[in-house]
Amino acid sequence: MYRIATKMKLLPRFETEYKKRHDEIWPELAALLSENSIVDYSIFFDETTNDLFATLKVLNPTLLDKLPEQPIMQRWWAYMKDIMETNPDNSPVSIPLKEVFYLA
């Protein structure tokens, strides 16, 4: 199992909308993530900075490389682009984080 962490940025005043959209995550998106070896996915919000901190557990991290090509993933990014910092392809600006400690 591999653990991955990233940091993203929510635009100001969109915490409620961000949570609402994720509470109503599309079943086909949840299925796609599961099919691509994601077995655990959490996102935390830092109210002082608007940073989003995501952690994933994946069985095969190479499968994640295929997600940007998937139409459902592209639709989700387009749906979220108005409330997050995004790249030109609508994907969220996502900064990989280096693990410095883990206690199992």
N, CA, C and O atoms as a GROMACS GRO file, in nm:
protein
  416
    1MET      N    1   0.086  -0.118   0.000
    1MET     CA    2   0.000   0.000   0.000
    1MET      C    3   0.089   0.124   0.000
    1MET      O    4   0.190   0.129   0.070
    2TYR      N    5   0.051   0.222  -0.079
    2TYR     CA    6   0.125   0.347  -0.088
    2TYR      C    7   0.038   0.459  -0.033
    2TYR      O    8  -0.084   0.460  -0.053
    3ARG      N    9   0.102   0.553   0.035
    3ARG     CA   10   0.032   0.668   0.089
    3ARG      C   11   0.081   0.792   0.015
    3ARG      O   12   0.201   0.811  -0.004
    4ILE      N   13  -0.012   0.876  -0.025
    4ILE     CA   14   0.020   0.997  -0.100
    4ILE      C   15  -0.050   1.113  -0.032
    4ILE      O   16  -0.164   1.101   0.012
    5ALA      N   17   0.019   1.227  -0.024
    5ALA     CA   18  -0.041   1.348   0.032
    5ALA      C   19  -0.015   1.464  -0.062
    5ALA      O   20   0.093   1.477  -0.119
    6THR      N   21  -0.116   1.549  -0.078
    6THR     CA   22  -0.103   1.669  -0.160
    6THR      C   23  -0.170   1.787  -0.092
    6THR      O   24  -0.253   1.771  -0.002
    7LYS      N   25  -0.133   1.903  -0.138
    7LYS     CA   26  -0.193   2.027  -0.089
    7LYS      C   27  -0.255   2.100  -0.208
    7LYS      O   28  -0.194   2.109  -0.314
    8MET      N   29  -0.376   2.150  -0.188
    8MET     CA   30  -0.447   2.228  -0.290
    8MET      C   31  -0.497   2.356  -0.223
    8MET      O   32  -0.484   2.372  -0.102
    9LYS      N   33  -0.554   2.445  -0.301
    9LYS     CA   34  -0.601   2.573  -0.247
    9LYS      C   35  -0.746   2.596  -0.285
    9LYS      O   36  -0.782   2.593  -0.403
   10LEU      N   37  -0.828   2.621  -0.184
   10LEU     CA   38  -0.968   2.658  -0.204
   10LEU      C   39  -0.976   2.810  -0.213
   10LEU      O   40  -0.909   2.881  -0.139
   11LEU      N   41  -1.057   2.859  -0.304
   11LEU     CA   42  -1.076   3.004  -0.313
   11LEU      C   43  -1.152   3.052  -0.189
   11LEU      O   44  -1.231   2.976  -0.132
   12PRO      N   45  -1.130   3.176  -0.147
   12PRO     CA   46  -1.196   3.226  -0.025
   12PRO      C   47  -1.348   3.215  -0.030
   12PRO      O   48  -1.411   3.236  -0.134
   13ARG      N   49  -1.404   3.182   0.083
   13ARG     CA   50  -1.549   3.177   0.107
   13ARG      C   51  -1.621   3.062   0.035
   13ARG      O   52  -1.742   3.068   0.015
   14PHE      N   53  -1.548   2.956  -0.003
   14PHE     CA   54  -1.612   2.844  -0.072
   14PHE      C   55  -1.608   2.714   0.008
   14PHE      O   56  -1.634   2.607  -0.048
   15GLU      N   57  -1.575   2.721   0.136
   15GLU     CA   58  -1.566   2.598   0.216
   15GLU      C   59  -1.699   2.521   0.215
   15GLU      O   60  -1.700   2.399   0.195
   16THR      N   61  -1.810   2.590   0.237
   16THR     CA   62  -1.940   2.522   0.242
   16THR      C   63  -1.973   2.457   0.109
   16THR      O   64  -2.019   2.343   0.104
   17GLU      N   65  -1.950   2.529   0.001
   17GLU     CA   66  -1.979   2.474  -0.132
   17GLU      C   67  -1.887   2.356  -0.164
   17GLU      O   68  -1.932   2.257  -0.221
   18TYR      N   69  -1.761   2.366  -0.128
   18TYR     CA   70  -1.668   2.256  -0.151
   18TYR      C   71  -1.714   2.130  -0.078
   18TYR      O   72  -1.717   2.021  -0.135
   19LYS      N   73  -1.749   2.147   0.049
   19LYS     CA   74  -1.797   2.032   0.127
   19LYS      C   75  -1.926   1.975   0.068
   19LYS      O   76  -1.940   1.854   0.058
   20LYS      N   77  -2.018   2.061   0.028
   20LYS     CA   78  -2.144   2.016  -0.032
   20LYS      C   79  -2.118   1.932  -0.156
   20LYS      O   80  -2.176   1.825  -0.173
   21ARG      N   81  -2.031   1.980  -0.243
   21ARG     CA   82  -2.003   1.906  -0.367
   21ARG      C   83  -1.941   1.770  -0.337
   21ARG      O   84  -1.971   1.672  -0.405
   22HIS      N   85  -1.856   1.764  -0.237
   22HIS     CA   86  -1.795   1.635  -0.203
   22HIS      C   87  -1.892   1.544  -0.126
   22HIS      O   88  -1.884   1.422  -0.138
   23ASP      N   89  -1.981   1.602  -0.050
   23ASP     CA   90  -2.084   1.521   0.016
   23ASP      C   91  -2.176   1.455  -0.088
   23ASP      O   92  -2.235   1.350  -0.062
   24GLU      N   93  -2.185   1.518  -0.205
   24GLU     CA   94  -2.270   1.467  -0.313
   24GLU      C   95  -2.185   1.411  -0.428
   24GLU      O   96  -2.225   1.418  -0.544
   25ILE      N   97  -2.069   1.355  -0.394
   25ILE     CA   98  -1.978   1.306  -0.499
   25ILE      C   99  -2.052   1.212  -0.593
   25ILE      O  100  -2.132   1.129  -0.551
   26TRP      N  101  -2.025   1.228  -0.719
   26TRP     CA  102  -2.091   1.146  -0.821
   26TRP      C  103  -2.052   1.000  -0.804
   26TRP      O  104  -1.934   0.968  -0.792
   27PRO      N  105  -2.149   0.911  -0.803
   27PRO     CA  106  -2.118   0.768  -0.788
   27PRO      C  107  -2.019   0.717  -0.892
   27PRO      O  108  -1.934   0.633  -0.862
   28GLU      N  109  -2.030   0.766  -1.016
   28GLU     CA  110  -1.937   0.720  -1.119
   28GLU      C  111  -1.795   0.769  -1.095
   28GLU      O  112  -1.699   0.703  -1.136
   29LEU      N  113  -1.779   0.883  -1.028
   29LEU     CA  114  -1.645   0.930  -0.992
   29LEU      C  115  -1.589   0.845  -0.878
   29LEU      O  116  -1.473   0.804  -0.883
   30ALA      N  117  -1.670   0.818  -0.778
   30ALA     CA  118  -1.625   0.732  -0.667
   30ALA      C  119  -1.585   0.595  -0.720
   30ALA      O  120  -1.485   0.538  -0.676
   31ALA      N  121  -1.661   0.541  -0.814
   31ALA     CA  122  -1.629   0.411  -0.874
   31ALA      C  123  -1.497   0.418  -0.951
   31ALA      O  124  -1.415   0.327  -0.942
   32LEU      N  125  -1.477   0.526  -1.026
   32LEU     CA  126  -1.352   0.541  -1.102
   32LEU      C  127  -1.232   0.544  -1.009
   32LEU      O  128  -1.130   0.480  -1.036
   33LEU      N  129  -1.242   0.617  -0.900
   33LEU     CA  130  -1.131   0.624  -0.805
   33LEU      C  131  -1.102   0.486  -0.747
   33LEU      O  132  -0.986   0.446  -0.736
   34SER      N  133  -1.205   0.416  -0.710
   34SER     CA  134  -1.189   0.281  -0.655
   34SER      C  135  -1.128   0.187  -0.758
   34SER      O  136  -1.040   0.108  -0.726
   35GLU      N  137  -1.176   0.195  -0.881
   35GLU     CA  138  -1.123   0.109  -0.988
   35GLU      C  139  -0.976   0.136  -1.017
   35GLU      O  140  -0.908   0.051  -1.073
   36ASN      N  141  -0.928   0.253  -0.980
   36ASN     CA  142  -0.788   0.289  -1.002
   36ASN      C  143  -0.705   0.279  -0.876
   36ASN      O  144  -0.609   0.353  -0.857
   37SER      N  145  -0.744   0.187  -0.790
   37SER     CA  146  -0.669   0.139  -0.672
   37SER      C  147  -0.669   0.233  -0.552
   37SER      O  148  -0.591   0.212  -0.459
   38ILE      N  149  -0.754   0.336  -0.552
   38ILE     CA  150  -0.764   0.422  -0.434
   38ILE      C  151  -0.855   0.352  -0.333
   38ILE      O  152  -0.972   0.328  -0.360
   39VAL      N  153  -0.799   0.321  -0.216
   39VAL     CA  154  -0.877   0.250  -0.115
   39VAL      C  155  -0.912   0.338   0.005
   39VAL      O  156  -0.992   0.298   0.090
   40ASP      N  157  -0.853   0.454   0.012
   40ASP     CA  158  -0.878   0.546   0.125
   40ASP      C  159  -0.842   0.686   0.076
   40ASP      O  160  -0.732   0.708   0.027
   41TYR      N  161  -0.935   0.780   0.091
   41TYR     CA  162  -0.912   0.916   0.041
   41TYR      C  163  -0.977   1.012   0.138
   41TYR      O  164  -1.097   1.004   0.164
   42SER      N  165  -0.898   1.104   0.192
   42SER     CA  166  -0.950   1.206   0.284
   42SER      C  167  -0.899   1.342   0.240
   42SER      O  168  -0.789   1.355   0.186
   43ILE      N  169  -0.981   1.445   0.264
   43ILE     CA  170  -0.940   1.583   0.238
   43ILE      C  171  -0.972   1.664   0.363
   43ILE      O  172  -1.083   1.658   0.416
   44PHE      N  173  -0.874   1.740   0.410
   44PHE     CA  174  -0.889   1.825   0.527
   44PHE      C  175  -0.874   1.970   0.484
   44PHE      O  176  -0.809   2.000   0.384
   45PHE      N  177  -0.936   2.061   0.559
   45PHE     CA  178  -0.936   2.203   0.526
   45PHE      C  179  -0.873   2.284   0.639
   45PHE      O  180  -0.908   2.268   0.756
   46ASP      N  181  -0.779   2.372   0.603
   46ASP     CA  182  -0.718   2.464   0.698
   46ASP      C  183  -0.785   2.600   0.682
   46ASP      O  184  -0.760   2.670   0.584
   47GLU      N  185  -0.870   2.638   0.776
   47GLU     CA  186  -0.946   2.762   0.769
   47GLU      C  187  -0.859   2.887   0.770
   47GLU      O  188  -0.902   2.992   0.722
   48THR      N  189  -0.738   2.877   0.823
   48THR     CA  190  -0.652   2.995   0.833
   48THR      C  191  -0.581   3.027   0.701
   48THR      O  192  -0.539   3.140   0.680
   49THR      N  193  -0.568   2.928   0.613
   49THR     CA  194  -0.495   2.948   0.488
   49THR      C  195  -0.575   2.914   0.362
   49THR      O  196  -0.531   2.944   0.250
   50ASN      N  197  -0.691   2.852   0.379
   50ASN     CA  198  -0.772   2.797   0.268
   50ASN      C  199  -0.703   2.681   0.198
   50ASN      O  200  -0.739   2.646   0.086
   51ASP      N  201  -0.604   2.622   0.263
   51ASP     CA  202  -0.538   2.504   0.207
   51ASP      C  203  -0.623   2.380   0.228
   51ASP      O  204  -0.686   2.362   0.332
   52LEU      N  205  -0.623   2.296   0.127
   52LEU     CA  206  -0.684   2.164   0.134
   52LEU      C  207  -0.569   2.064   0.140
   52LEU      O  208  -0.474   2.073   0.062
   53PHE      N  209  -0.578   1.970   0.232
   53PHE     CA  210  -0.474   1.869   0.250
   53PHE      C  211  -0.538   1.734   0.221
   53PHE      O  212  -0.627   1.689   0.294
   54ALA      N  213  -0.493   1.669   0.115
   54ALA     CA  214  -0.552   1.541   0.074
   54ALA      C  215  -0.454   1.427   0.102
   54ALA      O  216  -0.334   1.440   0.081
   55THR      N  217  -0.508   1.317   0.151
   55THR     CA  218  -0.429   1.196   0.170
   55THR      C  219  -0.500   1.081   0.099
   55THR      O  220  -0.622   1.067   0.107
   56LEU      N  221  -0.422   1.000   0.031
   56LEU     CA  222  -0.476   0.884  -0.038
   56LEU      C  223  -0.394   0.761  -0.001
   56LEU      O  224  -0.274   0.770   0.024
   57LYS      N  225  -0.461   0.650   0.003
   57LYS     CA  226  -0.393   0.521   0.009
   57LYS      C  227  -0.428   0.450  -0.121
   57LYS      O  228  -0.545   0.438  -0.157
   58VAL      N  229  -0.325   0.404  -0.189
   58VAL     CA  230  -0.345   0.339  -0.319
   58VAL      C  231  -0.269   0.207  -0.323
   58VAL      O  232  -0.163   0.192  -0.263
   59LEU      N  233  -0.326   0.114  -0.395
   59LEU     CA  234  -0.260  -0.016  -0.412
   59LEU      C  235  -0.156  -0.011  -0.523
   59LEU      O  236  -0.051  -0.075  -0.513
   60ASN      N  237  -0.185   0.066  -0.628
   60ASN     CA  238  -0.094   0.076  -0.742
   60ASN      C  239  -0.090   0.221  -0.789
   60ASN      O  240  -0.178   0.264  -0.863
   61PRO      N  241   0.011   0.297  -0.746
   61PRO     CA  242   0.014   0.440  -0.780
   61PRO      C  243   0.027   0.468  -0.930
   61PRO      O  244  -0.008   0.578  -0.975
   62THR      N  245   0.075   0.374  -1.008
   62THR     CA  246   0.087   0.399  -1.152
   62THR      C  247  -0.050   0.413  -1.218
   62THR      O  248  -0.063   0.477  -1.322
   63LEU      N  249  -0.154   0.353  -1.158
   63LEU     CA  250  -0.289   0.366  -1.214
   63LEU      C  251  -0.341   0.510  -1.205
   63LEU      O  252  -0.428   0.550  -1.283
   64LEU      N  253  -0.288   0.587  -1.111
   64LEU     CA  254  -0.332   0.726  -1.096
   64LEU      C  255  -0.297   0.809  -1.218
   64LEU      O  256  -0.363   0.909  -1.246
   65ASP      N  257  -0.193   0.768  -1.291
   65ASP     CA  258  -0.151   0.842  -1.410
   65ASP      C  259  -0.259   0.843  -1.518
   65ASP      O  260  -0.259   0.932  -1.603
   66LYS      N  261  -0.349   0.747  -1.515
   66LYS     CA  262  -0.454   0.737  -1.617
   66LYS      C  263  -0.576   0.823  -1.584
   66LYS      O  264  -0.658   0.850  -1.672
   67LEU      N  265  -0.589   0.867  -1.460
   67LEU     CA  266  -0.708   0.942  -1.420
   67LEU      C  267  -0.732   1.070  -1.499
   67LEU      O  268  -0.846   1.098  -1.536
   68PRO      N  269  -0.629   1.150  -1.529
   68PRO     CA  270  -0.655   1.275  -1.603
   68PRO      C  271  -0.716   1.253  -1.741
   68PRO      O  272  -0.779   1.344  -1.796
   69GLU      N  273  -0.699   1.136  -1.798
   69GLU     CA  274  -0.753   1.106  -1.931
   69GLU      C  275  -0.901   1.070  -1.927
   69GLU      O  276  -0.967   1.069  -2.031
   70GLN      N  277  -0.952   1.040  -1.812
   70GLN     CA  278  -1.089   0.989  -1.799
   70GLN      C  279  -1.192   1.103  -1.809
   70GLN      O  280  -1.179   1.204  -1.739
   71PRO      N  281  -1.292   1.088  -1.894
   71PRO     CA  282  -1.394   1.194  -1.910
   71PRO      C  283  -1.462   1.233  -1.779
   71PRO      O  284  -1.488   1.352  -1.758
   72ILE      N  285  -1.491   1.139  -1.693
   72ILE     CA  286  -1.557   1.174  -1.565
   72ILE      C  287  -1.465   1.260  -1.478
   72ILE      O  288  -1.512   1.350  -1.409
   73MET      N  289  -1.335   1.232  -1.482
   73MET     CA  290  -1.239   1.312  -1.405
   73MET      C  291  -1.234   1.452  -1.463
   73MET      O  292  -1.231   1.549  -1.387
   74GLN      N  293  -1.233   1.465  -1.594
   74GLN     CA  294  -1.231   1.597  -1.658
   74GLN      C  295  -1.358   1.675  -1.628
   74GLN      O  296  -1.353   1.797  -1.609
   75ARG      N  297  -1.472   1.607  -1.625
   75ARG     CA  298  -1.598   1.675  -1.590
   75ARG      C  299  -1.596   1.725  -1.446
   75ARG      O  300  -1.642   1.835  -1.417
   76TRP      N  301  -1.540   1.642  -1.353
   76TRP     CA  302  -1.532   1.682  -1.212
   76TRP      C  303  -1.443   1.805  -1.197
   76TRP      O  304  -1.478   1.899  -1.126
   77TRP      N  305  -1.329   1.804  -1.264
   77TRP     CA  306  -1.240   1.920  -1.257
   77TRP      C  307  -1.309   2.045  -1.310
   77TRP      O  308  -1.297   2.152  -1.250
   78ALA      N  309  -1.381   2.034  -1.420
   78ALA     CA  310  -1.453   2.149  -1.474
   78ALA      C  311  -1.559   2.198  -1.375
   78ALA      O  312  -1.582   2.318  -1.362
   79TYR      N  313  -1.623   2.104  -1.306
   79TYR     CA  314  -1.725   2.135  -1.206
   79TYR      C  315  -1.664   2.208  -1.087
   79TYR      O  316  -1.730   2.294  -1.028
   80MET      N  317  -1.540   2.177  -1.051
   80MET     CA  318  -1.476   2.233  -0.932
   80MET      C  319  -1.393   2.359  -0.961
   80MET      O  320  -1.353   2.427  -0.867
   81LYS      N  321  -1.366   2.390  -1.086
   81LYS     CA  322  -1.272   2.496  -1.119
   81LYS      C  323  -1.313   2.635  -1.069
   81LYS      O  324  -1.228   2.722  -1.052
   82ASP      N  325  -1.441   2.657  -1.046
   82ASP     CA  326  -1.485   2.790  -1.002
   82ASP      C  327  -1.461   2.814  -0.853
   82ASP      O  328  -1.478   2.927  -0.806
   83ILE      N  329  -1.421   2.712  -0.780
   83ILE     CA  330  -1.402   2.732  -0.635
   83ILE      C  331  -1.261   2.695  -0.587
   83ILE      O  332  -1.233   2.702  -0.467
   84MET      N  333  -1.173   2.656  -0.680
   84MET     CA  334  -1.037   2.615  -0.643
   84MET      C  335  -0.935   2.680  -0.736
   84MET      O  336  -0.969   2.725  -0.845
   85GLU      N  337  -0.810   2.684  -0.692
   85GLU     CA  338  -0.702   2.720  -0.782
   85GLU      C  339  -0.682   2.602  -0.877
   85GLU      O  340  -0.670   2.488  -0.833
   86THR      N  341  -0.680   2.631  -1.008
   86THR     CA  342  -0.670   2.524  -1.107
   86THR      C  343  -0.565   2.555  -1.213
   86THR      O  344  -0.522   2.668  -1.231
   87ASN      N  345  -0.525   2.449  -1.281
   87ASN     CA  346  -0.433   2.457  -1.394
   87ASN      C  347  -0.514   2.485  -1.521
   87ASN      O  348  -0.637   2.480  -1.518
   88PRO      N  349  -0.447   2.514  -1.634
   88PRO     CA  350  -0.519   2.541  -1.759
   88PRO      C  351  -0.611   2.426  -1.804
   88PRO      O  352  -0.710   2.451  -1.873
   89ASP      N  353  -0.581   2.302  -1.765
   89ASP     CA  354  -0.667   2.189  -1.802
   89ASP      C  355  -0.780   2.166  -1.702
   89ASP      O  356  -0.849   2.064  -1.708
   90ASN      N  357  -0.799   2.260  -1.610
   90ASN     CA  358  -0.900   2.256  -1.503
   90ASN      C  359  -0.863   2.166  -1.386
   90ASN      O  360  -0.935   2.166  -1.285
   91SER      N  361  -0.755   2.090  -1.394
   91SER     CA  362  -0.714   2.009  -1.280
   91SER      C  363  -0.675   2.102  -1.165
   91SER      O  364  -0.625   2.212  -1.188
   92PRO      N  365  -0.697   2.058  -1.042
   92PRO     CA  366  -0.658   2.145  -0.930
   92PRO      C  367  -0.507   2.159  -0.922
   92PRO      O  368  -0.433   2.064  -0.948
   93VAL      N  369  -0.462   2.277  -0.887
   93VAL     CA  370  -0.320   2.294  -0.857
   93VAL      C  371  -0.294   2.207  -0.735
   93VAL      O  372  -0.351   2.230  -0.628
   94SER      N  373  -0.211   2.109  -0.752
   94SER     CA  374  -0.190   2.009  -0.647
   94SER      C  375  -0.040   1.994  -0.622
   94SER      O  376   0.035   1.955  -0.712
   95ILE      N  377   0.001   2.024  -0.502
   95ILE     CA  378   0.142   2.020  -0.466
   95ILE      C  379   0.168   1.891  -0.388
   95ILE      O  380   0.113   1.874  -0.279
   96PRO      N  381   0.252   1.802  -0.440
   96PRO     CA  382   0.284   1.680  -0.366
   96PRO      C  383   0.359   1.715  -0.237
   96PRO      O  384   0.443   1.805  -0.234
   97LEU      N  385   0.327   1.644  -0.132
   97LEU     CA  386   0.393   1.667  -0.003
   97LEU      C  387   0.485   1.549   0.030
   97LEU      O  388   0.451   1.434   0.005
   98LYS      N  389   0.599   1.581   0.086
   98LYS     CA  390   0.700   1.483   0.123
   98LYS      C  391   0.670   1.433   0.264
   98LYS      O  392   0.651   1.512   0.356
   99GLU      N  393   0.665   1.303   0.279
   99GLU     CA  394   0.643   1.245   0.412
   99GLU      C  395   0.769   1.260   0.496
   99GLU      O  396   0.878   1.226   0.451
  100VAL      N  397   0.753   1.309   0.619
  100VAL     CA  398   0.866   1.322   0.710
  100VAL      C  399   0.849   1.240   0.837
  100VAL      O  400   0.943   1.228   0.916
  101PHE      N  401   0.729   1.185   0.859
  101PHE     CA  402   0.706   1.101   0.976
  101PHE      C  403   0.584   1.016   0.953
  101PHE      O  404   0.487   1.061   0.893
  102TYR      N  405   0.590   0.892   1.002
  102TYR     CA  406   0.476   0.802   0.997
  102TYR      C  407   0.487   0.704   1.114
  102TYR      O  408   0.591   0.642   1.133
  103LEU      N  409   0.380   0.691   1.191
  103LEU     CA  410   0.375   0.597   1.301
  103LEU      C  411   0.264   0.498   1.272
  103LEU      O  412   0.146   0.535   1.270
  104ALA      N  413   0.300   0.375   1.248
  104ALA     CA  414   0.200   0.272   1.216
  104ALA      C  415   0.163   0.195   1.341
  104ALA      O  416   0.080   0.104   1.334
   0.00000   0.00000   0.00000
